[in-house]
């Protein structure tokens, strides 16, 4: 089987669950024998984008750098998974044009839920005006208008969202669909034991 390269781009507010979902999907794709690389926004900032700040220009530069690496990986038949806030619609659309096979997943979660989850207390500080230019509070986050998929991390378990993403990739023809027997591993093991006991196996 020849693998098809593409970019799976997770966008959403800080703490929405982009990296968690990216890693879950990565694991499932690797279990299918596919080549996958994950580019996490925070990791990229400390390596590829070291020295960039959080002005709109710097944010755009950071996202373009992630997109450029995704483009290289995708055209070399690797699946690139990017998990980055990527707040500006124009830059995401620019990357879609550049990369071609670009699957946008919007990880949606309300601010109040994110604020409750936030162990560092960054949302509370931003809402109190102690942190400036915080995306979703006093800096804009432009929601995707027509993403390939929206997942709701306030109401869906991560595993449920990951399953929706895998199914969408199959529907788009980017990964081969897996045939399911309809039985769990436990069910199949039980059937095997019973057949063995009857002398059929």
C-alpha positions as CSV (number, residue, x, y, z in Angstrom):
1,X,0.0,0.0,0.0
2,X,1.4,3.4,-1.0
3,X,0.8,6.0,1.7
4,X,-0.7,9.3,0.8
5,X,0.8,12.4,2.5
6,X,-1.5,15.0,3.9
7,X,-1.7,17.6,6.7
8,X,-4.1,17.2,9.7
9,X,-4.3,20.7,11.2
10,X,-5.8,21.1,14.7
11,X,-6.9,24.6,15.6
12,X,-8.6,25.9,18.7
13,X,-8.0,27.9,21.8
14,X,-5.2,27.2,24.4
15,X,-6.1,24.2,26.5
16,X,-8.8,22.9,24.2
17,X,-7.1,19.5,23.7
18,X,-5.4,19.9,20.3
19,X,-2.1,18.2,21.4
20,X,-3.9,15.4,23.2
21,X,-6.0,14.6,20.2
22,X,-3.0,14.9,17.9
23,X,-1.1,12.3,19.9
24,X,-4.1,10.0,20.0
25,X,-4.7,10.1,16.3
26,X,-0.9,9.7,15.7
27,X,-0.9,6.5,17.8
28,X,-3.9,5.1,15.9
29,X,-2.4,5.9,12.5
30,X,1.0,4.4,13.5
31,X,-0.9,1.3,14.6
32,X,-2.0,1.0,10.9
33,X,1.6,1.1,9.8
34,X,1.4,4.7,8.5
35,X,4.3,7.3,8.8
36,X,3.3,10.2,11.0
37,X,5.0,13.3,12.4
38,X,3.4,15.6,15.0
39,X,4.3,19.3,15.1
40,X,3.2,20.8,18.4
41,X,2.9,24.6,18.5
42,X,4.6,24.9,21.9
43,X,7.6,22.7,20.8
44,X,8.0,24.6,17.6
45,X,8.1,27.9,19.4
46,X,11.1,26.7,21.5
47,X,13.0,25.3,18.5
48,X,12.0,26.5,15.0
49,X,10.5,29.7,16.1
50,X,12.7,30.7,19.0
51,X,12.8,34.4,19.5
52,X,9.4,35.1,18.1
53,X,6.9,37.1,20.2
54,X,3.2,37.2,20.2
55,X,2.4,40.1,17.9
56,X,0.2,39.3,15.0
57,X,3.2,39.4,12.6
58,X,5.2,37.0,14.9
59,X,2.2,34.6,15.3
60,X,1.7,34.6,11.5
61,X,5.4,33.8,11.0
62,X,5.3,31.0,13.5
63,X,2.2,29.4,11.8
64,X,3.8,29.8,8.4
65,X,6.9,27.9,9.6
66,X,4.8,25.1,10.9
67,X,2.9,25.0,7.7
68,X,6.0,24.9,5.6
69,X,7.3,21.9,7.5
70,X,3.9,20.2,7.1
71,X,4.0,21.0,3.3
72,X,7.4,19.3,3.0
73,X,6.3,16.2,5.0
74,X,3.0,15.9,3.1
75,X,4.5,16.1,-0.3
76,X,7.0,13.3,0.7
77,X,4.1,11.0,1.6
78,X,4.1,11.5,5.3
79,X,1.1,12.4,7.4
80,X,1.9,15.7,9.2
81,X,-0.2,16.5,12.3
82,X,0.0,20.1,13.5
83,X,-1.5,21.2,16.9
84,X,-1.3,25.0,17.1
85,X,-3.8,27.7,18.2
86,X,-3.4,29.3,14.7
87,X,-5.9,32.1,15.6
88,X,-6.1,33.8,12.2
89,X,-8.3,32.4,9.4
90,X,-6.4,34.1,6.6
91,X,-3.1,32.2,7.5
92,X,-4.9,28.9,7.9
93,X,-6.5,29.4,4.4
94,X,-3.1,30.4,3.0
95,X,-1.7,27.1,4.3
96,X,-4.6,25.2,2.8
97,X,-3.8,26.6,-0.6
98,X,-0.1,25.9,-0.2
99,X,-0.4,22.3,1.1
100,X,-3.4,21.0,-0.9
101,X,-4.4,18.0,1.1
102,X,-5.2,19.9,4.3
103,X,-7.7,18.7,6.8
104,X,-8.8,21.3,9.3
105,X,-10.1,20.1,12.7
106,X,-11.6,22.7,14.9
107,X,-11.3,21.7,18.6
108,X,-14.1,23.7,20.1
109,X,-14.4,24.5,23.8
110,X,-16.0,27.4,25.7
111,X,-13.8,29.9,27.5
112,X,-15.5,29.2,30.9
113,X,-14.6,25.5,30.6
114,X,-11.1,26.3,29.5
115,X,-10.7,28.6,32.4
116,X,-11.8,25.9,34.8
117,X,-9.4,23.4,33.3
118,X,-6.4,25.8,33.2
119,X,-4.0,24.6,35.9
120,X,-1.7,27.6,35.3
121,X,-4.5,30.1,35.8
122,X,-3.6,31.9,32.6
123,X,-7.2,32.4,31.5
124,X,-8.2,33.9,34.9
125,X,-5.2,36.3,34.7
126,X,-6.1,37.2,31.1
127,X,-9.7,37.8,32.0
128,X,-8.6,39.9,34.9
129,X,-6.4,42.0,32.6
130,X,-3.1,40.7,34.1
131,X,-2.0,39.1,30.8
132,X,-2.3,41.1,27.6
133,X,-2.8,39.8,24.0
134,X,-4.2,36.4,25.2
135,X,-5.9,34.6,22.4
136,X,-9.7,34.3,22.9
137,X,-9.7,36.9,25.6
138,X,-8.3,40.3,24.4
139,X,-6.7,38.9,21.2
140,X,-8.9,37.5,18.5
141,X,-9.5,33.9,17.7
142,X,-11.2,33.5,14.3
143,X,-13.2,30.2,14.2
144,X,-12.9,28.2,11.0
145,X,-15.9,28.8,8.7
146,X,-15.9,25.4,7.0
147,X,-13.5,23.0,8.7
148,X,-13.5,19.3,7.6
149,X,-14.5,18.5,11.2
150,X,-15.5,20.1,14.5
151,X,-14.9,18.2,17.7
152,X,-16.3,19.4,21.1
153,X,-13.8,18.8,23.8
154,X,-16.1,20.0,26.6
155,X,-18.7,17.3,25.8
156,X,-16.8,14.5,24.0
157,X,-14.2,12.2,25.5
158,X,-10.8,12.5,23.7
159,X,-11.1,8.9,22.4
160,X,-14.6,9.7,20.9
161,X,-13.2,12.8,19.1
162,X,-10.2,10.8,17.9
163,X,-12.5,8.1,16.5
164,X,-14.5,10.8,14.6
165,X,-11.3,12.2,13.1
166,X,-10.1,8.8,11.9
167,X,-13.5,8.1,10.4
168,X,-13.4,11.5,8.6
169,X,-10.0,10.7,7.2
170,X,-11.3,7.4,5.9
171,X,-14.3,9.2,4.3
172,X,-12.0,11.7,2.6
173,X,-10.0,8.8,1.2
174,X,-6.8,9.9,2.8
175,X,-6.3,6.7,4.8
176,X,-7.6,3.2,3.9
177,X,-10.8,2.2,5.7
178,X,-10.4,-0.7,8.1
179,X,-12.8,-3.6,7.9
180,X,-14.4,-4.4,11.2
181,X,-15.6,-7.8,12.2
182,X,-18.1,-6.2,14.5
183,X,-16.6,-8.1,17.4
184,X,-14.3,-6.9,20.1
185,X,-11.1,-8.8,20.9
186,X,-12.8,-10.2,24.0
187,X,-15.7,-11.5,21.9
188,X,-13.4,-13.2,19.4
189,X,-11.3,-14.7,22.2
190,X,-14.5,-16.1,23.9
191,X,-15.7,-17.6,20.6
192,X,-12.2,-19.2,20.0
193,X,-12.3,-20.7,23.5
194,X,-15.7,-22.2,23.0
195,X,-14.8,-23.7,19.6
196,X,-11.6,-25.1,21.2
197,X,-13.7,-26.7,24.0
198,X,-15.9,-28.3,21.3
199,X,-12.9,-29.6,19.5
200,X,-13.2,-27.5,16.4
201,X,-10.0,-25.5,16.9
